[in-house]
Amino acid sequence: MMGEGKSMVETTIERSGCTIIFNGGSPLQGCPKTFEEHIEWVEKANTGKDEDCIHQPMWGTDCGFKTDYDGPLVYVSSRFYPPKSHYGPKWDGAISIMLFDDEIIRQEIEADSFEDLVKKTESFVQSFIGKLKLSLSDLVKEHYTDNQISIE
């Protein structure tokens, strides 16, 4: 229940058959007042980031003026060539583990059959994932306390 002399601001936004209602007080200082203003902020916040690098966190929007900072940190990239006279008698290629767009490890793979290629590839990636999880867990335990990290 609102006290006497206090007012409650209610804002309604209609988009694509959806209605969003915000209420509960005056807008906070610095918060966007419209969805368009929020989009402008996101575009400005991402200015200067490498737009060709799709594997990096970027600012984005979600419904109700929520703001996201999302993106992958590590991903797998690979290419394999089938046995042909100009490629050679075996399946061959490489797996790269990437941190953003930087290659952090590269594993060459050669296999006599497609089934062997699949087995070797998946085995290498799963092994790396296990080691990465363990290493990240140790890193977090060492540098985080109560789920907080010093950013100084």
N, CA, C and O of each residue as an XYZ file, in Angstrom:
608
protein
N       0.845     -1.168      0.000
C       0.000      0.000      0.000
C       0.889      1.228      0.000
O       1.825      1.321      0.794
N       0.607      2.155     -0.869
C       1.397      3.373     -0.997
C       0.980      4.363      0.088
O      -0.203      4.482      0.407
N       1.948      5.064      0.647
C       1.656      6.086      1.653
C       1.063      7.325      1.002
O       1.170      7.509     -0.211
N       0.454      8.150      1.789
C      -0.165      9.362      1.271
C       0.908     10.287      0.710
O       1.973     10.448      1.305
N       0.622     10.889     -0.434
C       1.566     11.810     -1.066
C       2.589     11.109     -1.948
O       3.364     11.777     -2.633
N       2.610      9.780     -1.949
C       3.543      9.050     -2.800
C       2.814      8.617     -4.056
O       1.630      8.283     -4.017
N       3.521      8.626     -5.157
C       2.902      8.204     -6.414
C       3.635      6.992     -6.968
O       4.806      6.762     -6.666
N       2.943      6.242     -7.765
C       3.554      5.087     -8.405
C       3.489      5.312     -9.911
O       2.422      5.579    -10.464
N       4.646      5.201    -10.570
C       4.706      5.362    -12.007
C       4.410      4.013    -12.628
O       4.964      3.000    -12.201
N       3.553      3.983    -13.622
C       3.289      2.752    -14.360
C       3.576      3.018    -15.822
O       3.068      3.977    -16.404
N       4.381      2.175    -16.399
C       4.719      2.300    -17.805
C       4.297      1.030    -18.511
O       4.574     -0.073    -18.039
N       3.635      1.184    -19.630
C       3.192      0.043    -20.415
C       3.831      0.116    -21.791
O       3.794      1.157    -22.446
N       4.424     -1.002    -22.231
C       5.024     -1.085    -23.559
C       4.309     -2.201    -24.308
O       4.180     -3.314    -23.799
N       3.851     -1.904    -25.503
C       3.186     -2.897    -26.345
C       4.111     -3.219    -27.512
O       4.519     -2.320    -28.247
N       4.448     -4.511    -27.688
C       5.329     -4.972    -28.763
C       4.826     -6.314    -29.279
O       4.642     -7.248    -28.499
N       4.608     -6.415    -30.557
C       4.291     -7.684    -31.225
C       3.277     -8.530    -30.450
O       3.511     -9.713    -30.204
N       2.189     -7.939    -30.079
C       1.144     -8.678    -29.382
C       1.466     -8.993    -27.936
O       0.778     -9.800    -27.311
N       2.496     -8.375    -27.397
C       2.918     -8.623    -26.017
C       2.865     -7.300    -25.265
O       3.276     -6.268    -25.796
N       2.371     -7.321    -24.052
C       2.331     -6.116    -23.231
C       3.241     -6.306    -22.026
O       3.139     -7.302    -21.310
N       4.137     -5.337    -21.807
C       5.027     -5.355    -20.656
C       4.635     -4.173    -19.780
O       4.552     -3.041    -20.255
N       4.396     -4.437    -18.509
C       4.005     -3.373    -17.579
C       5.095     -3.247    -16.514
O       5.450     -4.224    -15.854
N       5.615     -2.040    -16.361
C       6.590     -1.727    -15.328
C       5.887     -0.829    -14.329
O       5.205      0.121    -14.714
N       6.048     -1.121    -13.064
C       5.492     -0.226    -12.065
C       6.286     -0.349    -10.780
O       7.134     -1.231    -10.647
N       6.019      0.507     -9.867
C       6.674      0.395     -8.577
C       7.554      1.574     -8.219
O       8.357      1.456     -7.293
N       7.451      2.673     -8.881
C       8.242      3.832     -8.477
C       8.797      4.590     -9.651
O       8.538      4.266    -10.810
N       9.562      5.604     -9.331
C      10.160      6.449    -10.356
C      11.347      5.728    -10.977
O      12.003      4.935    -10.302
N      11.637      5.987    -12.255
C      12.792      5.360    -12.898
C      14.074      5.747    -12.176
O      14.209      6.873    -11.698
N      15.005      4.818    -12.100
C      16.288      5.090    -11.468
C      17.167      5.914    -12.400
O      17.041      5.838    -13.622
N      18.047      6.691    -11.814
C      18.979      7.525    -12.565
C      19.806      6.663    -13.511
O      20.372      5.653    -13.094
N      19.880      7.051    -14.773
C      20.706      6.360    -15.753
C      20.032      5.199    -16.455
O      20.587      4.673    -17.420
N      18.863      4.780    -16.012
C      18.167      3.684    -16.668
C      17.496      4.184    -17.939
O      16.979      5.301    -17.969
N      17.498      3.365    -18.993
C      16.815      3.799    -20.217
C      15.323      3.938    -19.962
O      14.731      3.176    -19.198
N      14.735      4.918    -20.610
C      13.307      5.174    -20.414
C      12.467      4.522    -21.507
O      11.255      4.365    -21.355
N      13.117      4.141    -22.618
C      12.412      3.478    -23.707
C      13.253      2.312    -24.205
O      14.459      2.248    -23.964
N      12.597      1.392    -24.901
C      13.315      0.257    -25.475
C      14.330      0.748    -26.506
O      15.441      0.225    -26.587
N      13.949      1.740    -27.282
C      14.858      2.300    -28.289
C      16.108      2.877    -27.627
O      17.213      2.712    -28.145
N      15.944      3.548    -26.496
C      17.078      4.109    -25.761
C      17.989      2.979    -25.256
O      19.213      3.108    -25.243
N      17.369      1.888    -24.847
C      18.143      0.734    -24.385
C      18.958      0.132    -25.534
O      20.131     -0.195    -25.353
N      18.348     -0.017    -26.710
C      19.050     -0.523    -27.896
C      20.224      0.392    -28.238
O      21.308     -0.094    -28.560
N      20.025      1.695    -28.175
C      21.108      2.649    -28.455
C      22.262      2.449    -27.482
O      23.426      2.495    -27.878
N      21.936      2.223    -26.186
C      22.990      1.998    -25.195
C      23.784      0.746    -25.535
O      25.013      0.756    -25.471
N      23.086     -0.344    -25.899
C      23.746     -1.608    -26.234
C      24.680     -1.412    -27.427
O      25.816     -1.885    -27.408
N      24.207     -0.719    -28.462
C      25.047     -0.479    -29.635
C      26.289      0.320    -29.268
O      27.383      0.031    -29.752
N      26.122      1.322    -28.414
C      27.255      2.144    -27.979
C      28.223      1.317    -27.127
O      29.440      1.446    -27.265
N      27.682      0.471    -26.250
C      28.521     -0.350    -25.372
C      29.355     -1.350    -26.179
O      30.449     -1.718    -25.752
N      28.856     -1.793    -27.335
C      29.584     -2.753    -28.171
C      30.486     -2.077    -29.196
O      31.199     -2.758    -29.933
N      30.465     -0.748    -29.254
C      31.321     -0.020    -30.190
C      32.781     -0.289    -29.865
O      33.193     -0.243    -28.705
N      33.552     -0.567    -30.896
C      34.973     -0.826    -30.710
C      35.301     -2.291    -30.537
O      36.469     -2.673    -30.603
N      34.294     -3.121    -30.317
C      34.545     -4.562    -30.230
C      34.725     -5.098    -31.646
O      34.185     -4.535    -32.598
N      35.466     -6.160    -31.785
C      35.711     -6.755    -33.091
C      34.448     -7.479    -33.551
O      34.172     -8.591    -33.101
N      33.691     -6.863    -34.434
C      32.429     -7.439    -34.881
C      32.623     -8.695    -35.720
O      31.684     -9.474    -35.884
N      33.834     -8.906    -36.259
C      34.105    -10.123    -37.013
C      34.345    -11.315    -36.091
O      34.259    -12.466    -36.520
N      34.647    -11.036    -34.825
C      34.884    -12.095    -33.845
C      33.550    -12.451    -33.193
O      33.111    -11.785    -32.256
N      32.908    -13.512    -33.699
C      31.605    -13.892    -33.153
C      31.749    -14.649    -31.843
O      30.756    -14.915    -31.166
N      32.971    -14.996    -31.483
C      33.212    -15.783    -30.283
C      33.746    -14.904    -29.158
O      34.830    -15.152    -28.629
N      32.989    -13.886    -28.798
C      33.356    -13.011    -27.690
C      32.075    -12.524    -27.024
O      31.040    -12.400    -27.680
N      32.139    -12.251    -25.734
C      30.945    -11.707    -25.074
C      30.585    -10.334    -25.645
O      31.454     -9.509    -25.926
N      29.293    -10.119    -25.806
C      28.769     -8.840    -26.303
C      27.573     -8.453    -25.434
O      26.905     -9.308    -24.853
N      27.322     -7.159    -25.361
C      26.140     -6.668    -24.670
C      24.912     -6.897    -25.538
O      24.972     -6.779    -26.762
N      23.796     -7.226    -24.890
C      22.548     -7.452    -25.602
C      21.365     -7.078    -24.729
O      21.529     -6.678    -23.576
N      20.186     -7.210    -25.286
C      18.975     -6.879    -24.552
C      18.091     -8.105    -24.422
O      18.216     -9.076    -25.169
N      17.218     -8.030    -23.477
C      16.206     -9.057    -23.280
C      14.942     -8.297    -22.902
O      14.965     -7.079    -22.723
N      13.864     -9.014    -22.784
C      12.605     -8.336    -22.493
C      12.678     -7.586    -21.166
O      13.466     -7.936    -20.287
N      11.869     -6.578    -21.034
C      11.773     -5.841    -19.779
C      13.011     -5.041    -19.427
O      13.296     -4.836    -18.247
N      13.749     -4.588    -20.422
C      14.957     -3.771    -20.230
C      16.092     -4.529    -19.546
O      17.054     -3.912    -19.088
N      15.994     -5.856    -19.469
C      17.108     -6.606    -18.898
C      18.283     -6.503    -19.870
O      18.103     -6.449    -21.086
N      19.477     -6.476    -19.306
C      20.687     -6.342    -20.104
C      21.540     -7.581    -19.913
O      21.750     -8.029    -18.786
N      22.034     -8.138    -21.016
C      22.839     -9.348    -20.979
C      24.254     -9.047    -21.475
O      24.460     -8.166    -22.310
N      25.202     -9.780    -20.955
C      26.583     -9.775    -21.462
C      26.941    -11.238    -21.673
O      27.422    -11.902    -20.755
N      26.707    -11.743    -22.887
C      26.793    -13.164    -23.179
C      27.758    -13.442    -24.322
O      27.995    -12.593    -25.182
N      28.302    -14.635    -24.312
C      29.123    -15.089    -25.416
C      30.020    -16.229    -24.988
O      30.324    -16.377    -23.805
N      30.443    -17.035    -25.944
C      31.295    -18.178    -25.615
C      32.725    -17.740    -25.317
O      33.199    -16.726    -25.831
N      33.399    -18.518    -24.483
C      34.804    -18.256    -24.204
C      35.695    -19.243    -24.953
O      36.729    -18.862    -25.504
N      35.288    -20.513    -24.970
C      36.091    -21.567    -25.590
C      35.209    -22.327    -26.585
O      34.048    -22.617    -26.295
N      35.764    -22.649    -27.759
C      35.021    -23.448    -28.727
C      35.983    -24.312    -29.535
O      37.194    -24.088    -29.541
N      35.415    -25.304    -30.215
C      36.186    -26.249    -31.024
C      35.978    -25.925    -32.498
O      34.861    -25.650    -32.937
N      37.070    -25.962    -33.251
C      37.012    -25.776    -34.697
C      37.865    -26.879    -35.320
O      39.008    -27.090    -34.915
N      37.310    -27.578    -36.301
C      38.092    -28.653    -36.915
C      37.774    -28.771    -38.401
O      36.749    -28.284    -38.878
N      38.679    -29.430    -39.117
C      38.488    -29.693    -40.548
C      39.229    -30.972    -40.872
O      40.389    -31.146    -40.499
N      38.538    -31.879    -41.579
C      39.134    -33.154    -41.952
C      38.937    -33.393    -43.440
O      37.903    -33.045    -44.010
N      39.938    -33.988    -44.053
C      39.912    -34.261    -45.487
C      39.796    -35.764    -45.715
O      40.494    -36.544    -45.068
N      38.918    -36.176    -46.631
C      38.751    -37.605    -46.901
C      39.920    -38.147    -47.716
O      40.653    -37.391    -48.354
N      40.083    -39.469    -47.682
C      41.155    -40.072    -48.493
C      40.879    -39.870    -49.982
O      39.839    -40.294    -50.486
N      41.785    -39.239    -50.666
C      41.704    -39.022    -52.123
C      43.132    -38.974    -52.627
O      44.070    -38.788    -51.852
N      43.289    -39.139    -53.904
C      44.650    -39.174    -54.452
C      45.410    -37.882    -54.147
O      46.612    -37.936    -53.891
N      44.745    -36.724    -54.168
C      45.471    -35.475    -53.930
C      45.535    -35.105    -52.447
O      46.272    -34.188    -52.083
N      44.776    -35.801    -51.571
C      44.862    -35.554    -50.124
C      45.756    -36.578    -49.432
O      46.377    -36.263    -48.417
N      45.830    -37.765    -49.950
C      46.568    -38.849    -49.314
C      45.642    -40.021    -49.045
O      44.430    -39.909    -49.231
N      46.205    -41.157    -48.603
C      45.426    -42.387    -48.449
C      44.586    -42.462    -47.176
O      43.825    -43.416    -47.013
N      44.696    -41.499    -46.278
C      43.986    -41.556    -45.000
C      43.154    -40.295    -44.781
O      43.351    -39.275    -45.441
N      42.228    -40.394    -43.844
C      41.532    -39.201    -43.364
C      42.558    -38.402    -42.571
O      43.291    -38.968    -41.761
N      42.615    -37.110    -42.793
C      43.522    -36.301    -41.979
C      42.987    -34.890    -41.842
O      42.167    -34.430    -42.637
N      43.471    -34.222    -40.820
C      43.050    -32.856    -40.546
C      43.497    -32.450    -39.159
O      44.441    -33.017    -38.609
N      42.820    -31.471    -38.601
C      43.235    -30.958    -37.303
C      42.034    -30.448    -36.514
O      41.020    -30.026    -37.070
N      42.194    -30.506    -35.193
C      41.231    -29.936    -34.256
C      41.923    -28.756    -33.591
O      43.055    -28.878    -33.123
N      41.256    -27.636    -33.548
C      41.777    -26.471    -32.829
C      40.828    -26.148    -31.689
O      39.610    -26.113    -31.867
N      41.397    -25.916    -30.527
C      40.624    -25.416    -29.388
C      40.908    -23.930    -29.345
O      42.060    -23.502    -29.274
N      39.839    -23.147    -29.389
C      39.958    -21.701    -29.497
C      39.486    -21.018    -28.212
O      38.486    -21.421    -27.617
N      40.202    -20.002    -27.798
C      39.797    -19.120    -26.711
C      39.494    -17.792    -27.379
O      40.396    -17.115    -27.871
N      38.219    -17.421    -27.394
C      37.738    -16.344    -28.249
C      38.151    -16.705    -29.672
O      37.714    -17.746    -30.163
N      38.956    -15.920    -30.356
C      39.411    -16.284    -31.698
C      40.892    -16.628    -31.728
O      41.510    -16.592    -32.792
N      41.476    -16.963    -30.571
C      42.884    -17.339    -30.502
C      43.007    -18.847    -30.328
O      42.394    -19.428    -29.433
N      43.800    -19.475    -31.185
C      44.024    -20.916    -31.057
C      44.925    -21.169    -29.860
O      46.030    -20.632    -29.781
N      44.445    -21.999    -28.915
C      45.267    -22.302    -27.733
C      45.885    -23.693    -27.805
O      46.870    -23.973    -27.123
N      45.311    -24.561    -28.626
C      45.910    -25.875    -28.849
C      45.431    -26.382    -30.204
O      44.304    -26.130    -30.630
N      46.327    -27.105    -30.861
C      45.985    -27.698    -32.164
C      46.430    -29.154    -32.141
O      47.572    -29.452    -31.790
N      45.535    -30.056    -32.513
C      45.842    -31.479    -32.540
C      45.636    -32.006    -33.951
O      44.522    -31.979    -34.474
N      46.723    -32.492    -34.575
C      46.624    -33.112    -35.893
C      46.032    -34.512    -35.712
O      46.356    -35.210    -34.751
N      45.167    -34.915    -36.638
C      44.534    -36.229    -36.580
C      44.725    -36.916    -37.933
O      44.566    -36.301    -38.987
N      45.068    -38.198    -37.878
C      45.139    -39.015    -39.080
C      44.464    -40.338    -38.748
O      44.706    -40.911    -37.686
N      43.610    -40.830    -39.658
C      42.867    -42.060    -39.393
C      42.688    -42.872    -40.672
O      42.548    -42.320    -41.763
N      42.698    -44.201    -40.513
C      42.518    -45.106    -41.651
C      41.070    -45.175    -42.119
O      40.808    -45.446    -43.291
N      40.120    -44.929    -41.200
C      38.697    -45.014    -41.553
C      37.946    -43.830    -40.940
O      38.440    -43.164    -40.031
N      36.749    -43.589    -41.457
C      35.913    -42.522    -40.918
C      35.558    -42.823    -39.461
O      35.560    -41.921    -38.623
N      35.256    -44.083    -39.158
C      34.916    -44.464    -37.788
C      36.075    -44.174    -36.842
O      35.865    -43.703    -35.724
N      37.288    -44.451    -37.283
C      38.479    -44.179    -36.477
C      38.664    -42.664    -36.296
O      39.041    -42.202    -35.219
N      38.400    -41.914    -37.346
C      38.482    -40.447    -37.266
C      37.512    -39.916    -36.210
O      37.886    -39.094    -35.374
N      36.280    -40.385    -36.253
C      35.260    -39.946    -35.284
C      35.711    -40.284    -33.871
O      35.639    -39.445    -32.973
N      36.173    -41.511    -33.676
C      36.611    -41.956    -32.345
C      37.769    -41.102    -31.829
O      37.733    -40.642    -30.688
N      38.793    -40.885    -32.653
C      39.953    -40.091    -32.241
C      39.566    -38.641    -31.950
O      40.023    -38.052    -30.971
N      38.726    -38.077    -32.804
C      38.314    -36.682    -32.650
C      37.525    -36.490    -31.363
O      37.848    -35.619    -30.555
N      36.495    -37.302    -31.175
C      35.650    -37.156    -29.985
C      36.433    -37.463    -28.713
O      36.218    -36.823    -27.684
N      37.334    -38.431    -28.775
C      38.162    -38.767    -27.619
C      39.056    -37.584    -27.225
O      39.161    -37.242    -26.047
N      39.698    -36.966    -28.221
C      40.554    -35.818    -27.929
C      39.753    -34.671    -27.318
O      40.159    -34.090    -26.311
N      38.620    -34.351    -27.927
C      37.812    -33.220    -27.438
C      37.280    -33.510    -26.036
O      37.340    -32.637    -25.170
N      36.763    -34.712    -25.793
C      36.239    -35.039    -24.463
C      37.353    -35.010    -23.418
O      37.137    -34.549    -22.297
N      38.533    -35.496    -23.771
C      39.676    -35.444    -22.856
C      40.036    -33.998    -22.529
O      40.304    -33.665    -21.374
N      40.042    -33.141    -23.550
C      40.362    -31.734    -23.326
C      39.313    -31.090    -22.424
O      39.655    -30.336    -21.514
N      38.033    -31.386    -22.674
C      36.957    -30.820    -21.854
C      37.143    -31.220    -20.391
O      36.999    -30.386    -19.497
N      37.459    -32.476    -20.146
C      37.679    -32.931    -18.774
C      38.818    -32.177    -18.104
O      38.693    -31.734    -16.962
N      39.927    -32.035    -18.820
C      41.082    -31.309    -18.270
C      40.760    -29.833    -18.076
O      41.186    -29.230    -17.091
N      40.012    -29.247    -19.007
C      39.641    -27.839    -18.897
C      38.751    -27.604    -17.677
O      38.964    -26.655    -16.922
N      37.756    -28.469    -17.485
C      36.868    -28.332    -16.318
C      37.660    -28.417    -15.013
O      37.449    -27.624    -14.096
N      38.571    -29.384    -14.942
C      39.382    -29.556    -13.746
C      40.268    -28.329    -13.508
O      40.361    -27.825    -12.389
N      40.907    -27.864    -14.566
C      41.786    -26.689    -14.444
C      41.001    -25.445    -14.051
O      41.442    -24.674    -13.198
N      39.832    -25.243    -14.673
C      39.013    -24.076    -14.332
C      38.502    -24.170    -12.904
O      38.443    -23.167    -12.194
N      38.138    -25.361    -12.487
C      37.680    -25.558    -11.108
C      38.789    -25.176    -10.133
O      38.540    -24.472     -9.154
N      40.022    -25.639    -10.395
C      41.159    -25.286     -9.543
C      41.420    -23.785     -9.563
O      41.710    -23.190     -8.526
N      41.319    -23.177    -10.734
C      41.527    -21.737    -10.871
C      40.504    -20.956    -10.054
O      40.848    -19.995     -9.364
N      39.255    -21.374    -10.137
C      38.185    -20.698     -9.395
C      38.422    -20.840     -7.891
O      38.299    -19.869     -7.145
N      38.759    -22.042     -7.453
C      39.007    -22.261     -6.023
C      40.164    -21.399     -5.525
O      40.142    -20.910     -4.395
N      41.171    -21.217     -6.374
C      42.354    -20.448     -5.980
C      42.087    -18.942     -5.941
O      42.606    -18.240     -5.073
N      41.278    -18.446     -6.882
C      41.130    -17.001     -7.025
C      39.796    -16.427     -6.567
O      39.668    -15.213     -6.406
N      38.811    -17.277     -6.358
C      37.499    -16.796     -5.930
C      37.294    -17.145     -4.469
O      37.687    -18.218     -4.012
N      36.678    -16.230     -3.747
C      36.231    -16.513     -2.394
C      34.773    -16.112     -2.317
O      34.401    -15.005     -2.709
N      33.950    -17.012     -1.813
C      32.509    -16.753     -1.735
C      31.941    -16.303     -3.070
O      31.139    -15.371     -3.132
N      32.363    -16.975     -4.144
C      31.885    -16.691     -5.509
C      32.229    -15.283     -5.970
O      31.553    -14.747     -6.848
N      33.247    -14.680     -5.410
C      33.665    -13.339     -5.804
C      35.133    -13.394     -6.218
O      35.912    -14.174     -5.670
N      35.493    -12.580     -7.165
C      36.895    -12.471     -7.586
C      37.298    -11.008     -7.519
O      36.504    -10.120     -7.830
N      38.494    -10.772     -7.125
C      39.002     -9.405     -7.110
C      39.308     -8.984     -8.540
O      40.046     -9.673     -9.244
N      38.754     -7.868     -8.970
C      38.992     -7.403    -10.333
C      39.973     -6.241    -10.347
O      40.104     -5.539    -11.349
N      40.651     -6.047     -9.243
C      41.607     -4.950     -9.145
C      42.942     -5.337     -9.703
O      43.870     -4.529     -9.700
